[in-house]
Amino acid sequence: MNYGDETAVELFDEIEVREEGFEPEPARVIKLGKKRIQIKWDNENIKPGKTWVDPDQCELVARNG
């Protein structure tokens, strides 16, 4: 599974999620699914705090580990 720039997705990556009509929001990858990734938003005001997104909506910011 890869991000939009073809970088491989790994657990605990720091990413920015791009959704149409919104500014990119920082998040972390917490679970890998078959086609989607579960993320936890860094901004505590975004509800729900965790959600599933397509990795091609995301851009890698930093890799931990």
N, CA, C and O atoms as a GROMACS GRO file, in nm:
protein
  260
    1MET      N    1   0.086  -0.116   0.000
    1MET     CA    2   0.000   0.000   0.000
    1MET      C    3   0.091   0.123   0.000
    1MET      O    4   0.190   0.128   0.073
    2ASN      N    5   0.056   0.222  -0.084
    2ASN     CA    6   0.139   0.341  -0.100
    2ASN      C    7   0.058   0.469  -0.087
    2ASN      O    8  -0.063   0.472  -0.110
    3TYR      N    9   0.130   0.577  -0.049
    3TYR     CA   10   0.072   0.710  -0.053
    3TYR      C   11   0.063   0.755  -0.199
    3TYR      O   12   0.108   0.683  -0.288
    4GLY      N   13   0.007   0.871  -0.223
    4GLY     CA   14  -0.008   0.923  -0.358
    4GLY      C   15   0.123   0.940  -0.433
    4GLY      O   16   0.124   0.931  -0.556
    5ASP      N   17   0.233   0.963  -0.361
    5ASP     CA   18   0.364   0.979  -0.427
    5ASP      C   19   0.440   0.847  -0.439
    5ASP      O   20   0.559   0.846  -0.469
    6GLU      N   21   0.370   0.735  -0.415
    6GLU     CA   22   0.425   0.598  -0.426
    6GLU      C   23   0.518   0.559  -0.313
    6GLU      O   24   0.584   0.456  -0.323
    7THR      N   25   0.526   0.637  -0.204
    7THR     CA   26   0.601   0.597  -0.085
    7THR      C   27   0.520   0.494  -0.008
    7THR      O   28   0.399   0.510   0.009
    8ALA      N   29   0.585   0.388   0.038
    8ALA     CA   30   0.516   0.282   0.111
    8ALA      C   31   0.462   0.334   0.244
    8ALA      O   32   0.528   0.413   0.312
    9VAL      N   33   0.343   0.288   0.280
    9VAL     CA   34   0.279   0.324   0.407
    9VAL      C   35   0.336   0.236   0.518
    9VAL      O   36   0.350   0.115   0.500
   10GLU      N   37   0.369   0.297   0.633
   10GLU     CA   38   0.414   0.223   0.750
   10GLU      C   39   0.338   0.273   0.873
   10GLU      O   40   0.292   0.387   0.878
   11LEU      N   41   0.327   0.185   0.972
   11LEU     CA   42   0.264   0.224   1.099
   11LEU      C   43   0.338   0.340   1.162
   11LEU      O   44   0.460   0.350   1.152
   12PHE      N   45   0.264   0.427   1.225
   12PHE     CA   46   0.313   0.541   1.302
   12PHE      C   47   0.374   0.652   1.217
   12PHE      O   48   0.438   0.742   1.271
   13ASP      N   49   0.356   0.646   1.083
   13ASP     CA   50   0.399   0.757   0.998
   13ASP      C   51   0.324   0.883   1.037
   13ASP      O   52   0.206   0.878   1.070
   14GLU      N   53   0.394   0.996   1.034
   14GLU     CA   54   0.329   1.126   1.049
   14GLU      C   55   0.292   1.171   0.909
   14GLU      O   56   0.377   1.175   0.820
   15ILE      N   57   0.165   1.204   0.888
   15ILE     CA   58   0.115   1.236   0.756
   15ILE      C   59   0.031   1.363   0.758
   15ILE      O   60  -0.006   1.414   0.863
   16GLU      N   61   0.001   1.412   0.639
   16GLU     CA   62  -0.100   1.515   0.620
   16GLU      C   63  -0.208   1.456   0.533
   16GLU      O   64  -0.179   1.396   0.429
   17VAL      N   65  -0.333   1.472   0.575
   17VAL     CA   66  -0.447   1.419   0.501
   17VAL      C   67  -0.509   1.534   0.423
   17VAL      O   68  -0.546   1.636   0.480
   18ARG      N   69  -0.521   1.516   0.292
   18ARG     CA   70  -0.581   1.617   0.205
   18ARG      C   71  -0.722   1.575   0.170
   18ARG      O   72  -0.743   1.471   0.106
   19GLU      N   73  -0.818   1.654   0.211
   19GLU     CA   74  -0.958   1.631   0.175
   19GLU      C   75  -1.006   1.750   0.095
   19GLU      O   76  -0.975   1.865   0.128
   20GLU      N   77  -1.081   1.723  -0.010
   20GLU     CA   78  -1.127   1.830  -0.099
   20GLU      C   79  -1.205   1.935  -0.021
   20GLU      O   80  -1.297   1.903   0.055
   21GLY      N   81  -1.168   2.061  -0.040
   21GLY     CA   82  -1.237   2.171   0.024
   21GLY      C   83  -1.184   2.206   0.162
   21GLY      O   84  -1.234   2.298   0.225
   22PHE      N   85  -1.082   2.133   0.211
   22PHE     CA   86  -1.026   2.158   0.344
   22PHE      C   87  -0.875   2.172   0.335
   22PHE      O   88  -0.813   2.122   0.242
   23GLU      N   89  -0.817   2.240   0.433
   23GLU     CA   90  -0.672   2.248   0.444
   23GLU      C   91  -0.618   2.111   0.487
   23GLU      O   92  -0.688   2.037   0.556
   24PRO      N   93  -0.494   2.076   0.447
   24PRO     CA   94  -0.436   1.949   0.494
   24PRO      C   95  -0.428   1.947   0.646
   24PRO      O   96  -0.391   2.047   0.708
   25GLU      N   97  -0.461   1.832   0.705
   25GLU     CA   98  -0.459   1.818   0.850
   25GLU      C   99  -0.357   1.711   0.890
   25GLU      O  100  -0.352   1.605   0.827
   26PRO      N  101  -0.276   1.736   0.994
   26PRO     CA  102  -0.178   1.636   1.039
   26PRO      C  103  -0.245   1.521   1.113
   26PRO      O  104  -0.345   1.539   1.183
   27ALA      N  105  -0.187   1.403   1.096
   27ALA     CA  106  -0.239   1.281   1.161
   27ALA      C  107  -0.127   1.178   1.169
   27ALA      O  108  -0.017   1.199   1.117
   28ARG      N  109  -0.157   1.066   1.234
   28ARG     CA  110  -0.063   0.953   1.243
   28ARG      C  111  -0.134   0.826   1.200
   28ARG      O  112  -0.253   0.808   1.227
   29VAL      N  113  -0.060   0.739   1.134
   29VAL     CA  114  -0.113   0.609   1.093
   29VAL      C  115  -0.111   0.517   1.215
   29VAL      O  116  -0.006   0.498   1.276
   30ILE      N  117  -0.228   0.460   1.250
   30ILE     CA  118  -0.234   0.372   1.367
   30ILE      C  119  -0.270   0.228   1.332
   30ILE      O  120  -0.252   0.138   1.414
   31LYS      N  121  -0.323   0.205   1.210
   31LYS     CA  122  -0.360   0.069   1.170
   31LYS      C  123  -0.361   0.060   1.018
   31LYS      O  124  -0.403   0.153   0.949
   32LEU      N  125  -0.314  -0.054   0.967
   32LEU     CA  126  -0.315  -0.078   0.823
   32LEU      C  127  -0.424  -0.177   0.790
   32LEU      O  128  -0.430  -0.286   0.848
   33GLY      N  129  -0.512  -0.141   0.696
   33GLY     CA  130  -0.615  -0.232   0.650
   33GLY      C  131  -0.574  -0.290   0.515
   33GLY      O  132  -0.459  -0.276   0.472
   34LYS      N  133  -0.667  -0.356   0.449
   34LYS     CA  134  -0.636  -0.414   0.318
   34LYS      C  135  -0.624  -0.307   0.211
   34LYS      O  136  -0.535  -0.315   0.125
   35LYS      N  137  -0.711  -0.205   0.214
   35LYS     CA  138  -0.708  -0.100   0.113
   35LYS      C  139  -0.702   0.040   0.171
   35LYS      O  140  -0.674   0.136   0.099
   36ARG      N  141  -0.727   0.053   0.301
   36ARG     CA  142  -0.732   0.184   0.366
   36ARG      C  143  -0.644   0.182   0.490
   36ARG      O  144  -0.602   0.076   0.537
   37ILE      N  145  -0.616   0.301   0.543
   37ILE     CA  146  -0.539   0.313   0.667
   37ILE      C  147  -0.623   0.384   0.772
   37ILE      O  148  -0.700   0.475   0.740
   38GLN      N  149  -0.607   0.341   0.897
   38GLN     CA  150  -0.675   0.412   1.006
   38GLN      C  151  -0.577   0.514   1.061
   38GLN      O  152  -0.460   0.485   1.085
   39ILE      N  153  -0.628   0.636   1.080
   39ILE     CA  154  -0.545   0.744   1.130
   39ILE      C  155  -0.604   0.802   1.258
   39ILE      O  156  -0.722   0.787   1.287
   40LYS      N  157  -0.517   0.867   1.333
   40LYS     CA  158  -0.559   0.942   1.451
   40LYS      C  159  -0.518   1.086   1.425
   40LYS      O  160  -0.401   1.116   1.405
   41TRP      N  161  -0.617   1.175   1.426
   41TRP     CA  162  -0.590   1.316   1.401
   41TRP      C  163  -0.505   1.376   1.512
   41TRP      O  164  -0.527   1.345   1.629
   42ASP      N  165  -0.408   1.462   1.478
   42ASP     CA  166  -0.330   1.534   1.579
   42ASP      C  167  -0.415   1.643   1.644
   42ASP      O  168  -0.396   1.674   1.762
   43ASN      N  169  -0.507   1.701   1.570
   43ASN     CA  170  -0.596   1.805   1.620
   43ASN      C  171  -0.708   1.740   1.701
   43ASN      O  172  -0.792   1.669   1.644
   44GLU      N  173  -0.711   1.763   1.830
   44GLU     CA  174  -0.810   1.700   1.917
   44GLU      C  175  -0.952   1.751   1.893
   44GLU      O  176  -1.048   1.691   1.941
   45ASN      N  177  -0.966   1.861   1.821
   45ASN     CA  178  -1.098   1.918   1.795
   45ASN      C  179  -1.170   1.851   1.679
   45ASN      O  180  -1.289   1.877   1.657
   46ILE      N  181  -1.102   1.764   1.604
   46ILE     CA  182  -1.166   1.693   1.493
   46ILE      C  183  -1.232   1.568   1.550
   46ILE      O  184  -1.166   1.485   1.613
   47LYS      N  185  -1.359   1.555   1.527
   47LYS     CA  186  -1.436   1.441   1.576
   47LYS      C  187  -1.491   1.362   1.459
   47LYS      O  188  -1.538   1.426   1.365
   48PRO      N  189  -1.489   1.231   1.457
   48PRO     CA  190  -1.426   1.146   1.557
   48PRO      C  191  -1.273   1.157   1.549
   48PRO      O  192  -1.219   1.196   1.446
   49GLY      N  193  -1.206   1.121   1.656
   49GLY     CA  194  -1.060   1.134   1.663
   49GLY      C  195  -0.985   1.037   1.574
   49GLY      O  196  -0.871   1.063   1.537
   50LYS      N  197  -1.049   0.925   1.539
   50LYS     CA  198  -0.988   0.825   1.451
   50LYS      C  199  -1.081   0.801   1.333
   50LYS      O  200  -1.203   0.807   1.347
   51THR      N  201  -1.023   0.774   1.217
   51THR     CA  202  -1.103   0.746   1.098
   51THR      C  203  -1.021   0.667   0.998
   51THR      O  204  -0.898   0.660   1.008
   52TRP      N  205  -1.089   0.607   0.901
   52TRP     CA  206  -1.024   0.534   0.792
   52TRP      C  207  -1.019   0.624   0.670
   52TRP      O  208  -1.118   0.689   0.636
   53VAL      N  209  -0.903   0.628   0.602
   53VAL     CA  210  -0.888   0.709   0.481
   53VAL      C  211  -0.813   0.628   0.375
   53VAL      O  212  -0.747   0.529   0.405
   54ASP      N  213  -0.825   0.673   0.250
   54ASP     CA  214  -0.747   0.614   0.142
   54ASP      C  215  -0.606   0.670   0.148
   54ASP      O  216  -0.589   0.791   0.165
   55PRO      N  217  -0.504   0.587   0.135
   55PRO     CA  218  -0.367   0.637   0.146
   55PRO      C  219  -0.330   0.737   0.036
   55PRO      O  220  -0.239   0.818   0.056
   56ASP      N  221  -0.398   0.733  -0.079
   56ASP     CA  222  -0.364   0.829  -0.184
   56ASP      C  223  -0.412   0.970  -0.152
   56ASP      O  224  -0.381   1.064  -0.226
   57GLN      N  225  -0.489   0.988  -0.043
   57GLN     CA  226  -0.529   1.120   0.006
   57GLN      C  227  -0.424   1.179   0.100
   57GLN      O  228  -0.440   1.291   0.148
   58CYS      N  229  -0.316   1.102   0.126
   58CYS     CA  230  -0.220   1.140   0.230
   58CYS      C  231  -0.082   1.166   0.173
   58CYS      O  232  -0.045   1.117   0.067
   59GLU      N  233  -0.006   1.246   0.248
   59GLU     CA  234   0.132   1.277   0.212
   59GLU      C  235   0.218   1.253   0.336
   59GLU      O  236   0.186   1.300   0.445
   60LEU      N  237   0.327   1.180   0.317
   60LEU     CA  238   0.419   1.151   0.427
   60LEU      C  239   0.491   1.277   0.469
   60LEU      O  240   0.545   1.350   0.385
   61VAL      N  241   0.492   1.305   0.600
   61VAL     CA  242   0.563   1.420   0.654
   61VAL      C  243   0.691   1.373   0.724
   61VAL      O  244   0.798   1.430   0.703
   62ALA      N  245   0.679   1.268   0.807
   62ALA     CA  246   0.794   1.214   0.879
   62ALA      C  247   0.769   1.066   0.910
   62ALA      O  248   0.655   1.022   0.924
   63ARG      N  249   0.877   0.993   0.920
   63ARG     CA  250   0.867   0.851   0.949
   63ARG      C  251   0.934   0.825   1.084
   63ARG      O  252   1.048   0.865   1.106
   64ASN      N  253   0.862   0.760   1.174
   64ASN     CA  254   0.914   0.727   1.307
   64ASN      C  255   0.952   0.579   1.310
   64ASN      O  256   0.878   0.493   1.264
   65GLY      N  257   1.067   0.554   1.365
   65GLY     CA  258   1.107   0.414   1.379
   65GLY      C  259   1.222   0.383   1.303
   65GLY      O  260   1.268   0.269   1.304
   0.00000   0.00000   0.00000
